[in-house]
């Protein structure tokens, strides 16, 4: 049997885990497993943050549209025609006498 076939059989049988110098192999395997766990945790954390960002962006868009709606309603309420209609409903009429300016003078001693 060739050396290449023998090394493949040894790997498949797991001889590298139980041989005399297997401590080096176990340390390397544990290091790889630790790196895999770290990578999985990091991936889950980034996915969680991406979902939170998407939720915040959606809420932001909703609030922006609500702001635009409220601003347009306020602009309509400020129109002179709207104010005239509200005043007519209350049966108020414009003053027949124009406003007068009151000047206050004070004497300083």
Secondary structure, DSSP 8 states (H G I E B T S, - for coil): --HHHHHHHHHHHTHHHHSTTHHHHHHHHHHHHHHHHHHHHHHHHHHHHHHHHHHHHHHHHHHHHHHHHHHHHHHHHHSHHHHHHHHHHTT----SS------------
